[in-house]
Each structure stands twice: as C-alpha cells, then as structure tokens.
Amino acid sequence: MSDQFNTATRIVRRDAGRPVDRLTADICVVGAGISGVTAALEAAKLGRKVVLVDSQPALGGQAVNSIIATFCGLFSNGTHGYQFTHGIADDLLGYLEAQDKGIFYRHGPNTTVVYYDEVALGRWVEESILAAGITVVLGAMLNGTEVEGGRVTRGHFLTRYGALDVDANGWVDASGDAALVWQSGFDCREPDQNGVFGTQMVVMENIKEDVQPSRDLIGARMKEVGDQYGLRRREGLGFTIPGRGIAAMNMTHVETPLEPVAASAAALDGKDQAMRAVDFLRAEFPECFGEARIRSFGLPGIRQTRWIKGRHHLTVEEIRESKKFDDAIGRTAWPIELHDHDDGHHWIVFDKDHVHYVPLGSLVPEACHNVVAAGRCIDADSAALSSVRVMGPCIAMGMAAAHALDLAGTGSTHQIDMDAMRARVSDNVERQHYRWDEKELASVATNS
C-alpha cells in the first residue's frame, strides 16, 4: 500500500462581491414534510419545473424526522372504513406495503390508523423526489421575500454554504409555520390565548409486544404516580408494528414558541420530558419495557403554531355539521384533537358516517395571488385545524395546492377554473374505495 499522500492545501477567502446563487422554477415548494413533498410530486406530474426547499438537512419533515409514526385521518370512521385520499397516497401506501414490516393498519373501534416505519417512509420520499426530477435544496432557511402586486416573485434563502435566491411563478407554503406568507408580509393567525403543545417522540426497541400496556392503563398510571417522575403530560400511548419489537412512544407535551431562544429551550425540555417518560415506563411496566433501549429521539414535533389568513376561515361549527364546500379539495373524519392544556387534550370523535371537508379557500392567502398553503398552516380556528392537520388530509392539500397553481398559471389563484379544479380533486372528495378485500369486509360485517 502506498504511503504517499497529497497534502497540499490552498488559501481561500470569502468573496463579498460574489453574486448570490439563483434558481428559477415554475413552482417553489417551501417545506418538505408530507404536504410539501406531495405538492412537489404532483406539480412535477403536471409537467411543472419544481424546486423543493426545506430548512432541515433531510427530506420528509415531521413525518420522517419527528417520527410521528402514524398516518391519521386517511380512512373513514368504522373499523374498516373507505379511503379518503388517493393519488400520491396510493403511491405511498403501495410502497410501504411492499416493504418488510413497513406498514401496519390498526383497525380500531373508531377508525383505521396507519402505523409506518419511518426509515421506509424516508426512502419513499427520497426515491420519489429523485425519480420526479425535482430540484432539492436542503438546510435552507427562508430569510425574506420580494413581493410585487400581491405576488411573491422571489425567495431569499440562507444555507451554511451561502445565500440562495429562488424565482418562481407560483409558491406552496408547506412550512408548517406559514413562514413564506409571514415573511412576505401577509396577514397570519396565531392562537389568541392558549397555545398548542407539540410532542417529543421517542422510539424504544427490544420491548415485549405481548405484554405491552394499553393506552388507558399507561394514562391511568401516569395520573397516579406522575409526580414521582416529574411527568408533565398525564397520558401516553405507543405505536407498534407487530413483529418488530419497537414502539414509538408519544408521552410528552412541549411548548412550541416562535422565537429562537425559547424554541431551543423547549427542544431541550422535550428531551428531558421524554427521558422521564422512559424512566416511568421501565419502572412501572417492567414486563414490557424493563429491557428496552432507546433507539432514537425524533426532532421536536409541532402541531400548530401560526397559520395563514385565508379566503375562508374554517370553523369547528363547519367541521361538526359536515359542511361540504363548493370548493372542497379534501376530506377526513379525524376527531377534534386539540392539545391546549398541560395534562391532556380535547378528543371529540364523530359518528361512523361523519365526513368533514377542507375548502380551497382555506389554502389561499386572502391578499396574495400566487401562494397556496398546505398542511398545518391553512386557515382554520384552533379546534377545526386540530382535526384537519393530520397526514391524510395534508396529502390532499398538497395535491390541491399543485393543481391550483397549475390552473392559475400566471394569473390569480382566486380566479381559477373551479369546474376543472373539482374534476382534478374529485377522487379526494367523492370516491368511496375500500382498501380491504371483500372477504375481509364480509368478516367484519358478520362479527359486528
């Protein structure tokens, strides 16, 4: 083996006059979580040149990196409901079903929740984005925009490698915190009084699945002895794909301020809460967790912080009454799940036939013509948003955002052809397709 090395170096210095790097796109998507990835993939299918930007150094947003571990709101109520969202959702579910233990459909008494392996989901995101030819910029923080005549024309991003500008005709704000709309100077909303807690997920391996305690049992014990362990939240649950010996535990309530020092402190507090919860599980349920190890912590999980002021403000009354909007682009039946108090949360379920809808008007900023929001930063009151910000309808929102911008072209998202829009999103509003075969459905009907 040669012991000759090239040890030469060269001196470099930052060139303050170097022009800012620039990209151009038909559509720029800010945020690469499930709604942003969906928007980017759907826009690419429509033949648009897409740039996808995210502040994290990896794709997948919270779905992958915060290890949320579940797709909620994707199926109608009942043990084996029909599928609400199709298109990109079908691609995703098909991919995970082909992986070894990549997905598990938990048919609960109220609805079907999808448990997924976050590594498999991450690979689907990466492979899909690469195959679609989408330009990706990771580790890029939005640091301002340029706005002309109610249109965002340019985004200014900062990366560890330098500044980057993106020029685009249309924009998707899938940032979660309405960062694009906020930086562009348009009106946004925040909770008037109570904020909404996020969570710090922790993944434990080497658990004993056959003796895993129920959600009710964990919660009852947390209420009884939580003070001994310094627990803040007094309820908890785990998501387990059978046969893996791994559980993603959701047992914390973490504040999510929109200020850098406070947000950093909250992230550290979240890890501390999660460790206390792990100590509690090991001590109180040793049969299941006594020999378990922490495999990983997710990034801080955020539910609701700041969102746009849209053309329509979705209300909890509209959710309760199942109002079907003329411009509906997606649907769900997920409960109102509002985490606005310390030791628990509001959990209001709907009956088996209930469906509520997301209108395009809640995705479109009121005073802007070429931005569409998708995900947890659409316009709704706090309770309504808690029911539609889950992954099923978020996929529908991402698809709708791409179609709205495609139909708007160089015009306004407030003046698109709504007949064409309704035709494009009809599967996510009208279709009643059961993912379960006739034999399985017949068995359910017989036993119910």
C-alpha positions as CSV (number, residue, x, y, z in Angstrom):
1,M,0.0,0.0,0.0
2,S,1.4,3.4,-0.9
3,D,2.3,5.8,1.9
4,Q,2.3,8.8,-0.5
5,F,-0.4,11.4,0.2
6,N,-1.4,14.6,-1.4
7,T,-1.0,17.0,1.5
8,A,-1.2,20.3,-0.5
9,T,-3.7,23.0,0.6
10,R,-4.8,26.3,-0.8
11,I,-5.8,29.5,0.8
12,V,-9.4,30.7,0.3
13,R,-11.3,33.8,1.4
14,R,-14.9,34.6,1.1
15,D,-15.6,36.9,-1.9
16,A,-18.0,39.5,-0.5
17,G,-18.9,40.6,-4.1
18,R,-19.7,37.1,-5.3
19,P,-23.2,37.1,-6.9
20,V,-25.9,35.2,-5.0
21,D,-26.7,31.8,-6.4
22,R,-30.1,31.7,-8.1
23,L,-32.6,29.1,-9.2
24,T,-35.8,29.5,-11.2
25,A,-38.9,27.4,-11.2
26,D,-42.5,27.2,-12.2
27,I,-43.4,26.3,-8.6
28,C,-41.3,26.5,-5.5
29,V,-42.4,24.5,-2.5
30,V,-41.3,25.7,0.9
31,G,-41.3,22.8,3.3
32,A,-40.6,19.1,2.6
33,G,-43.0,17.4,5.0
34,I,-45.8,15.2,3.8
35,S,-47.8,18.1,2.3
36,G,-44.8,19.7,0.7
37,V,-43.5,16.5,-0.8
38,T,-47.0,15.7,-2.1
39,A,-47.3,19.2,-3.7
40,A,-43.9,18.9,-5.3
41,L,-44.6,15.4,-6.7
42,E,-48.0,16.4,-8.0
43,A,-46.6,19.6,-9.6
44,A,-43.9,17.5,-11.3
45,K,-46.5,15.1,-12.6
46,L,-48.2,18.1,-14.2
47,G,-45.0,18.9,-16.1
48,R,-44.0,21.9,-13.9
49,K,-40.4,22.7,-13.1
50,V,-40.2,22.3,-9.3
51,V,-37.8,23.5,-6.6
52,L,-38.4,21.9,-3.2
53,V,-36.7,23.8,-0.2
54,D,-36.5,22.7,3.4
55,S,-34.7,24.0,6.5
56,Q,-33.7,20.5,7.6
57,P,-30.8,18.6,6.1
58,A,-33.1,15.8,5.1
59,L,-36.4,15.4,3.3
60,G,-39.6,14.2,5.0
61,G,-40.3,16.9,7.5
62,Q,-42.0,15.7,10.7
63,A,-43.4,12.6,9.1
64,V,-39.9,11.2,8.9
65,N,-37.7,13.2,11.1
66,S,-40.0,13.8,14.1
67,I,-41.1,10.1,13.8
68,I,-44.8,10.8,14.1
69,A,-45.2,7.1,13.3
70,T,-48.9,7.2,12.2
71,F,-51.0,8.3,9.2
72,C,-54.2,9.7,10.7
73,G,-57.4,10.8,9.0
74,L,-56.8,8.7,5.9
75,F,-59.8,6.5,6.3
76,S,-63.5,7.0,7.1
77,N,-64.8,6.0,10.5
78,G,-65.6,2.5,11.5
79,T,-63.2,-0.4,11.9
80,H,-62.6,-0.8,8.1
81,G,-63.6,2.5,6.5
82,Y,-63.1,3.6,2.9
83,Q,-60.1,5.6,1.9
84,F,-60.4,9.4,1.8
85,T,-57.3,10.4,-0.1
86,H,-55.9,8.8,-3.2
87,G,-53.2,9.7,-5.9
88,I,-49.9,10.3,-4.1
89,A,-51.4,8.5,-1.0
90,D,-51.9,5.3,-3.1
91,D,-48.3,5.5,-4.3
92,L,-47.1,5.9,-0.8
93,L,-49.2,3.1,0.7
94,G,-48.3,0.7,-2.1
95,Y,-44.6,1.3,-1.5
96,L,-44.8,0.8,2.3
97,E,-46.9,-2.4,1.8
98,A,-44.1,-3.8,-0.4
99,Q,-41.6,-3.4,2.4
100,D,-41.0,-6.0,5.2
101,K,-43.0,-4.7,8.2
102,G,-43.1,-1.2,6.6
103,I,-46.7,-0.6,7.4
104,F,-49.5,-1.8,9.7
105,Y,-53.2,-1.0,9.5
106,R,-54.6,-0.7,13.0
107,H,-58.3,-1.2,12.8
108,G,-59.6,0.4,15.9
109,P,-63.2,0.7,17.1
110,N,-63.5,4.2,15.6
111,T,-61.2,4.3,12.6
112,T,-58.2,2.8,10.8
113,V,-54.8,4.3,11.7
114,V,-51.7,3.5,9.7
115,Y,-48.5,2.8,11.6
116,Y,-45.4,3.1,9.4
117,D,-41.7,2.6,9.6
118,E,-40.1,6.0,9.4
119,V,-37.0,4.7,7.6
120,A,-39.1,3.1,4.9
121,L,-41.2,6.3,4.6
122,G,-38.0,8.3,4.3
123,R,-36.8,6.1,1.4
124,W,-40.1,6.5,-0.4
125,V,-39.8,10.3,-0.2
126,E,-36.2,10.3,-1.4
127,E,-36.7,7.8,-4.2
128,S,-39.9,9.6,-5.4
129,I,-38.4,13.0,-5.4
130,L,-35.3,11.8,-7.3
131,A,-37.4,9.9,-9.9
132,A,-39.5,13.0,-10.5
133,G,-36.5,15.2,-11.3
134,I,-37.3,17.8,-8.7
135,T,-34.5,20.2,-7.7
136,V,-34.0,19.9,-3.9
137,V,-32.3,22.5,-1.6
138,L,-31.8,21.2,2.0
139,G,-30.7,23.1,5.0
140,A,-32.1,26.4,3.6
141,M,-33.8,28.9,5.9
142,L,-36.2,31.4,4.3
143,N,-34.8,34.9,5.1
144,G,-37.2,37.1,3.2
145,T,-39.1,37.5,0.0
146,E,-39.8,40.0,-2.7
147,V,-43.5,40.8,-3.4
148,E,-45.0,42.8,-6.3
149,G,-48.7,43.4,-6.8
150,G,-49.7,40.7,-4.4
151,R,-47.4,38.1,-5.9
152,V,-44.3,36.6,-4.3
153,T,-41.7,36.8,-7.0
154,R,-38.5,35.8,-5.2
155,G,-37.5,34.0,-2.0
156,H,-34.2,34.7,-0.2
157,F,-32.7,31.6,1.5
158,L,-29.7,31.2,3.7
159,T,-27.7,28.0,3.8
160,R,-24.4,27.1,5.5
161,Y,-22.8,27.3,2.0
162,G,-24.1,30.8,1.3
163,A,-27.2,32.6,0.2
164,L,-29.6,31.4,-2.5
165,D,-32.4,33.1,-4.3
166,V,-35.3,31.3,-5.9
167,D,-37.5,32.9,-8.5
168,A,-40.8,31.2,-9.1
169,N,-44.2,31.9,-10.7
170,G,-46.1,30.0,-8.0
171,W,-45.4,29.0,-4.4
172,V,-46.6,26.4,-1.9
173,D,-46.3,27.3,1.7
174,A,-45.9,23.9,3.4
175,S,-43.5,25.3,6.0
176,G,-45.8,24.4,8.9
177,D,-45.4,27.9,10.5
178,A,-46.7,29.9,7.5
179,A,-43.1,31.1,7.1
180,L,-43.5,32.1,3.4
181,V,-46.7,34.0,4.0
182,W,-45.4,35.6,7.2
183,Q,-42.1,36.7,5.6
184,S,-44.0,38.1,2.6
185,G,-45.9,40.5,4.9
186,F,-49.4,39.0,4.6
187,D,-51.7,38.5,7.5
188,C,-51.4,35.4,9.6
189,R,-53.2,33.9,12.6
190,E,-52.0,32.6,16.0
191,P,-54.0,31.2,18.9
192,D,-55.5,34.2,20.8
193,Q,-54.9,32.7,24.3
194,N,-53.9,29.1,24.7
195,G,-51.0,27.8,22.6
196,V,-51.0,24.3,21.2
197,F,-48.5,21.8,22.7
198,G,-46.2,19.8,20.5
199,T,-44.6,16.5,21.4
200,Q,-41.2,14.8,21.6
201,M,-41.4,11.3,20.2
202,V,-39.0,8.6,21.4
203,V,-38.5,5.2,19.8
204,M,-37.8,2.2,22.1
205,E,-36.6,-1.1,20.9
206,N,-36.4,-4.6,22.5
207,I,-39.9,-4.2,24.0
208,K,-42.0,-7.2,24.8
209,E,-45.0,-6.8,22.5
210,D,-47.2,-9.5,24.0
211,V,-47.4,-7.6,27.4
212,Q,-47.5,-4.0,26.0
213,P,-49.8,-2.0,28.3
214,S,-52.9,-0.3,26.8
215,R,-53.2,3.4,26.3
216,D,-55.7,3.6,29.1
217,L,-53.5,1.7,31.5
218,I,-50.5,3.9,30.8
219,G,-52.6,7.0,31.2
220,A,-54.1,5.9,34.5
221,R,-50.7,5.0,36.0
222,M,-49.3,8.4,34.8
223,K,-52.0,10.2,36.6
224,E,-51.4,8.1,39.8
225,V,-47.6,8.4,40.0
226,G,-46.6,11.1,37.5
227,D,-45.4,13.5,40.2
228,Q,-42.8,10.9,41.3
229,Y,-41.2,11.0,37.9
230,G,-41.7,14.7,37.1
231,L,-44.1,14.0,34.2
232,R,-45.8,17.0,32.6
233,R,-48.3,15.1,30.5
234,R,-50.5,12.6,32.2
235,E,-51.5,10.4,29.2
236,G,-49.4,8.4,26.8
237,L,-49.6,5.8,24.0
238,G,-47.3,3.7,21.8
239,F,-47.4,2.8,18.2
240,T,-46.1,-0.7,17.4
241,I,-45.9,-2.6,14.1
242,P,-46.3,-6.3,15.2
243,G,-43.2,-8.4,15.0
244,R,-40.6,-5.6,15.2
245,G,-40.2,-5.2,19.0
246,I,-40.2,-1.5,18.5
247,A,-42.6,1.1,19.9
248,A,-42.8,4.8,19.1
249,M,-43.9,6.4,22.3
250,N,-45.9,9.7,22.4
251,M,-46.0,10.8,26.1
252,T,-44.9,14.5,26.2
253,H,-46.3,18.0,25.9
254,V,-43.8,20.5,24.7
255,E,-44.3,24.2,24.1
256,T,-43.6,25.4,20.6
257,P,-42.8,29.2,20.7
258,L,-42.0,31.1,17.5
259,E,-38.9,32.7,19.0
260,P,-35.4,31.2,18.6
261,V,-34.1,31.1,22.2
262,A,-37.4,29.9,23.6
263,A,-37.8,27.3,20.9
264,S,-34.3,26.0,21.6
265,A,-35.1,25.8,25.3
266,A,-38.3,24.0,24.5
267,A,-36.5,21.4,22.4
268,L,-34.2,20.6,25.3
269,D,-37.1,20.4,27.7
270,G,-38.8,17.9,25.3
271,K,-35.9,15.5,25.5
272,D,-35.9,15.8,29.3
273,Q,-39.7,15.0,29.4
274,A,-39.2,12.1,27.1
275,M,-36.4,10.6,29.3
276,R,-38.6,11.0,32.4
277,A,-41.4,9.1,30.5
278,V,-38.9,6.3,29.6
279,D,-37.9,6.0,33.2
280,F,-41.6,5.8,34.1
281,L,-42.2,3.0,31.6
282,R,-39.2,1.0,32.6
283,A,-40.1,1.2,36.3
284,E,-43.9,0.9,36.1
285,F,-44.2,-1.7,33.3
286,P,-41.0,-3.8,33.5
287,E,-42.5,-6.8,31.8
288,C,-42.8,-4.8,28.6
289,F,-40.1,-2.1,28.9
290,G,-37.7,-3.3,31.5
291,E,-35.1,-4.4,29.0
292,A,-36.0,-1.9,26.3
293,R,-33.4,0.6,24.9
294,I,-33.9,4.0,23.3
295,R,-33.3,3.6,19.6
296,S,-33.8,7.3,18.7
297,F,-35.4,10.6,19.5
298,G,-37.3,12.4,16.8
299,L,-36.9,16.0,16.1
300,P,-39.4,18.2,18.1
301,G,-42.9,17.5,16.9
302,I,-45.0,20.6,16.3
303,R,-48.8,20.6,15.9
304,Q,-50.0,24.2,15.5
305,T,-48.2,27.5,15.8
306,R,-49.0,30.1,13.2
307,W,-51.2,29.9,10.1
308,I,-52.4,31.9,7.2
309,K,-55.4,34.3,7.0
310,G,-57.1,32.7,4.0
311,R,-60.1,33.5,1.8
312,H,-62.1,31.2,4.1
313,H,-61.7,30.6,7.9
314,L,-62.7,27.0,8.5
315,T,-64.6,26.8,11.8
316,V,-65.3,24.0,14.3
317,E,-69.0,24.5,13.6
318,E,-68.5,23.7,9.9
319,I,-66.5,20.6,11.0
320,R,-69.3,19.4,13.3
321,E,-72.0,20.0,10.7
322,S,-70.1,18.2,7.9
323,K,-70.3,21.3,5.7
324,K,-69.5,20.3,2.1
325,F,-67.9,23.3,0.4
326,D,-68.3,24.1,-3.3
327,D,-64.5,24.3,-3.5
328,A,-63.8,21.2,-1.3
329,I,-60.4,19.7,-2.1
330,G,-60.1,17.0,0.6
331,R,-61.9,15.4,3.5
332,T,-61.4,13.5,6.7
333,A,-63.3,12.3,9.8
334,W,-60.5,12.6,12.3
335,P,-61.6,13.7,15.8
336,I,-61.0,17.2,17.1
337,E,-57.6,16.7,18.8
338,L,-56.7,19.9,20.5
339,H,-53.6,19.8,22.8
340,D,-54.2,23.1,24.5
341,H,-53.9,22.1,28.2
342,D,-51.0,20.6,30.1
343,D,-52.0,17.2,31.3
344,G,-54.3,16.0,28.4
345,H,-56.1,17.1,25.3
346,H,-59.6,17.6,23.9
347,W,-60.6,14.4,22.0
348,I,-64.0,14.7,20.3
349,V,-64.9,11.8,18.0
350,F,-67.6,11.7,15.3
351,D,-70.1,9.1,14.3
352,K,-69.4,6.4,11.7
353,D,-71.0,8.2,8.7
354,H,-69.4,11.6,9.5
355,V,-67.2,13.3,6.9
356,H,-65.9,16.9,7.0
357,Y,-64.2,18.8,4.2
358,V,-61.3,21.2,3.6
359,P,-62.1,24.1,1.2
360,L,-59.6,25.6,-1.2
361,G,-60.4,28.9,0.3
362,S,-58.6,27.9,3.5
363,L,-55.5,27.2,1.5
364,V,-55.3,30.5,-0.4
365,P,-54.0,33.6,1.4
366,E,-56.6,36.3,1.2
367,A,-54.4,39.1,-0.2
368,C,-52.0,37.0,-2.3
369,H,-52.4,35.7,-5.8
370,N,-49.7,33.0,-6.3
371,V,-49.2,31.3,-3.0
372,V,-51.2,28.2,-1.8
373,A,-50.7,26.9,1.7
374,A,-50.8,23.1,2.5
375,G,-50.6,21.3,5.8
376,R,-50.9,22.6,9.3
377,C,-50.7,26.3,8.3
378,I,-54.0,26.6,6.4
379,D,-56.7,28.9,7.7
380,A,-59.0,27.5,10.4
381,D,-59.8,28.1,14.1
382,S,-57.7,26.1,16.5
383,A,-60.2,23.3,17.1
384,A,-61.0,22.9,13.4
385,L,-57.3,22.9,12.5
386,S,-56.6,20.2,15.0
387,S,-58.9,17.9,13.0
388,V,-57.6,18.6,9.5
389,R,-53.8,19.0,10.1
390,V,-53.2,15.2,10.2
391,M,-51.5,13.4,7.4
392,G,-54.4,12.1,5.4
393,P,-55.9,15.5,4.5
394,C,-52.4,17.0,4.4
395,I,-51.7,14.8,1.4
396,A,-54.9,16.0,-0.3
397,M,-53.9,19.6,0.5
398,G,-50.5,19.2,-1.2
399,M,-52.1,17.7,-4.3
400,A,-54.7,20.5,-4.4
401,A,-52.0,23.2,-4.0
402,A,-50.2,21.9,-7.1
403,H,-53.4,21.8,-9.1
404,A,-54.5,25.3,-8.1
405,L,-51.1,26.8,-9.1
406,D,-51.1,24.8,-12.3
407,L,-54.6,26.1,-13.2
408,A,-53.7,29.7,-12.2
409,G,-50.6,29.8,-14.4
410,T,-49.5,33.4,-14.4
411,G,-52.9,34.5,-13.2
412,S,-54.5,34.5,-9.7
413,T,-55.3,31.5,-7.5
414,H,-58.5,33.4,-6.7
415,Q,-59.8,33.2,-10.3
416,I,-59.1,29.6,-11.4
417,D,-61.5,27.4,-13.3
418,M,-63.3,25.7,-10.4
419,D,-65.0,23.1,-12.7
420,A,-61.6,22.0,-13.7
421,M,-60.3,22.0,-10.2
422,R,-63.2,20.0,-8.9
423,A,-62.6,17.4,-11.6
424,R,-58.9,17.1,-10.7
425,V,-59.5,16.6,-7.0
426,S,-62.7,14.5,-7.2
427,D,-61.1,11.3,-6.0
428,N,-60.2,13.0,-2.8
429,V,-63.7,14.5,-2.3
430,E,-66.1,11.9,-3.7
431,R,-64.6,8.5,-4.2
432,Q,-65.6,5.7,-1.9
433,H,-62.9,3.0,-2.3
434,Y,-62.3,0.3,0.3
435,R,-58.7,-0.8,0.5
436,W,-59.8,-4.1,2.2
437,D,-60.9,-7.1,0.1
438,E,-64.5,-8.4,0.0
439,K,-63.6,-11.3,2.3
440,E,-62.2,-9.1,5.0
441,L,-65.2,-6.7,4.8
442,A,-67.6,-9.6,4.9
443,S,-65.9,-10.9,8.0
444,V,-66.1,-7.5,9.7
445,A,-69.8,-7.2,8.8
446,T,-70.5,-10.7,10.2
447,N,-68.7,-10.0,13.5
448,S,-70.1,-6.5,14.1
